Amino acid sequence: MPLTTQDKTNWYKALAFFACLGVGGSLILNIFNVGPVPITDSTLFQNHFGVKGTLPRVIDFLSYFTIWSNILVIYVSIRLAKNPLDKRGKMPILIPTSLVMITITGILYNVLIAPVTPPKGLNIATSIVQHGITPVLTLLVWFKCGPRGLINLRKIPHFYIIPITFLLYTLIRSSIIKQWPYAFLDEASLGWTKWLITVAMIIIFGLVIIGILIPIDRLQSKRNAVKS
């Protein structure tokens, strides 16, 4: 039996809640500089103290790909919670982009980052939400609720606009402050050749994700057509 509009609305509300919970909780920790251990050295994301350091801490916070992807999920899920069939404006691009970005976030963080630098203290809770619950729930809600028919090969370049914007922002900002949000994007340590290879691998990884989502989307469309 196909999901009703109210069912889809409830699913999108749940997704928006958890995405907001993760980003909001992490933002609060950054605003009040709540660290798991006393800060004894200068690092990219915890080198500004007190009230005067609030804005720099927030800017650092907003420099994570995790935050970009979670914020995009928040925007898309809130729009779809109001109208599960919302395909106005840039939504046909933003919905698939959010899927790809949050999937990359969940997989790369848990495979490459968490094993090396696991979260500590209260950051454990927000990390679980941002890197675990939200990515899985985003895919689940999309699988159950759609919207369908938005992911196709012709639109792939559009899905990379925001990720490439993040890479350019990171490259420019990090080159200026000489610190990088992720070790695998540290051009200063890797050198341009390895950096470009790393970026290319991430782009290809995104293509693999899209290649998996397309047949799933088509299959779900056929199933929905049969049920209706």
N, C-alpha and C positions, 0 to 999 in steps of 0.2 A: 504493500500500500504506500503510495507516494506521501512524502511529508507535506503537511499543511503549511500555509504561510506562517501561521503562529508557531508551529514547530521550528521552522527555519529561523524565525525571529528569536526564539529562545536560545537556539544554538549559537547564533551570532552574539547575543547578549552575554552568554557564558564566555565566549572567546574574548570579547571586549573586556569583560571583568578581569580575567586572568592576565591579559596583556597589560592592562592598566595597573594591576596589582604589582606585576614585576617591575615595570618601568617606574611607577610611582614610588614603590618601596626603595628601589635603588637610588632614585633621585633624592629622596629624603636622607638616606645614608650619606650621600655626597654633600648635600647642603650643610648638614651638621657635622661633616667630617668624622663619621663614625667608622673607625677602622677596627679590624679584628685584633690588632696588636699595636703597641705604641710605635709611631712613625719615627724612625731614627735616621733615615736617609731620604734623599730627594728622588722621587720617581715621577713618571709622567702623570699619574692619576691621583697622587696624594702628596703633592709638594706645595700646597697652599694652605696656610693655617688661618684659623679664626674667621671673623666676619668678613674681613677684607679679602679673604681668599675664596669666598663663596662663589663669585662669578667665574673666576678661573677654574674652580673645581667643576662647576656645571658645564663649562665649555669642554673640559677634558672628558666629562661624563658623556657629552653628546658626540664625542669623537669616536665612539665604538660603532662598529658595523652592527653589533648586537642591538644597540639602541635604535639605530636607523631602521632596522628590519622590524623591531617590535613596535616602534611608533607607526610604521606603515600598516602593520597588522591592526593596530588600534583604530586608525583612520578608516580602513576598509571595513572592519567588523562593525564599527558604529554606523557607517553608512548602510551596510547591509542589514543591520538590526532594524533600521527604520524602514527599509524596503529591500527584501531579499532578492529582488530582480533588478536592482539598481545598476543600470549600465550607462548612466549619463556621464558626460564629460570624459574624464580620463580613467574612469573606473575599469573599462575593458583592458587597459594596460596595467593599472595599479593592482588589480586583483591577482593576475598571474605573477607580477613582479613581487608582490608580498609573499606569495607561495614559494617562489624560488629563493628569495632572500632569507626568509625565516628557516627554510630547510637547510640552506647552506650554513646558517648560524648554528642550528642545532647539531649538525653533523661535525662541522669543523671544530667547534668548541669542545664537544665531548671526546673527539678523537685526537685532536692536536694540542689543545690548550689545557683543558682540565687535568690530564694526567701529569703535566709538567708544573703548572701553577694552579692547583686547586683552590677554590674559594675558601675563606675562613670566616669564623664568627657569623654575624648576621648576614653577611654576603652570601652565605650558603643558601639561605632561604630564597633570596631574590634571584640568585643564579639558577636554582632549580626551576623557578617559574619561567625565567626568560630563556633559558637554554634547553629546558626539558618540556615542561607542561605546555607552554605557548606554541612551540614548533609542532609538537604532536597533535595538540588540539586544533591548530590551524589546518593541518592536513586532514584530520578527521572531519572537521566541519565542512571543508571544501568537498570532501568525498561524499558526504551525506547530502549537502545542501546546494552545492554549486556556487555561483552560477556556472552553467555549462557553456561550452562552445567558445570560450575566450582564449584558449591556448592553441596556437597553430604556428607552423614553421615561418609563415610570412611575417609574423609580428615579433619574432625573436629579438631583432635588434632593439625594439622598443623596451623589452624587458630588462635590457642592460643599461638603460639611461641612468637610473639612480645608482646602481652598483658602480658604474664607471665614474659617476660624479663623486661618489665616496672615495674611490681610489685616487682621483685627482686632488681632492681636498686633503686627503691624508698625505699624499706625496708632497704637496706644497707646504702644508702646515708642519709636517714632521721634519722636512728639510730645513725649515726655519728654526724650530726649537730643538732640533737634533735628538729627538726622542720619538719612538714609534709605538702605536697602540698594540701592535702584534709583532712578535719576533719574526714571523715568516714574511712580513712586509717591510722589514728593516733594510732599506736599500743601502744604507751606509755600511752595514755588515755583510750583506749578501753580494753587493756589486750589481751593476745594472743588468748584466746578463742573467744572473740567477733570479734577480727581482722580476724581470720580464718573463722568465720561464715560470716562476711561481704564479704570477698574475694570469698567464696563459692557462696554467693547470686549473686555476680556480674558475676561469671562464669556461673551460671545457667541462669541468665538473657541473657547472650550472646547466650546460647543454645536455648533459646526461640526465639531470633531474627533469628538465623540460621534456626530454625524450621519453621518460617514464610517465610523466603526467599526461601527455597527449593521448596515448591509448587508453589510459584509465578514464580520462574525461569522455572519450568517445564511447567507451563501454557503458559508462553510467548514463550517458545520453540515450543510448539504445534501450537500456533497462527501464528508464523513466518513461520512454515512449511506449513500451510494451505495457507497463503498469497502468498508464493513463488510458 
